[in-house]
Amino acid sequence: MFQDTLRENVGSFVQIITAIDVINGTLLAVTDAAAVVRTSSSYGEPTDVTIPLVSITYVRIFSGVE
C-alpha cells in the first residue's frame, strides 16, 4: 500500500506534489490518513506540514536523509 511505502522512507528527504502545491522536506511520520513533512526555510524556523494522503498526486523520495 501507498502508506507502507511512505512509512519505509520516514527520515528521508521528499518532495510531495499535490494539485495546488509542492512540499519539500524531511518525512517525519505517516498515518493512515496523512503524511507529516518538516519543511525548512532560510528565513525562519522549520515548519511541520500535515498533508492528507488523498491530496497527494506524486511523491519523489531522495535517498537518505538530507
Protein Blocks (a to p, Z undefined) as FASTA:
>chain_A
ZZlmmmmmgoiacddddfkbccddddfbdcfkbccdddddfkbccddddddfklpmbdcd
dehjZZ
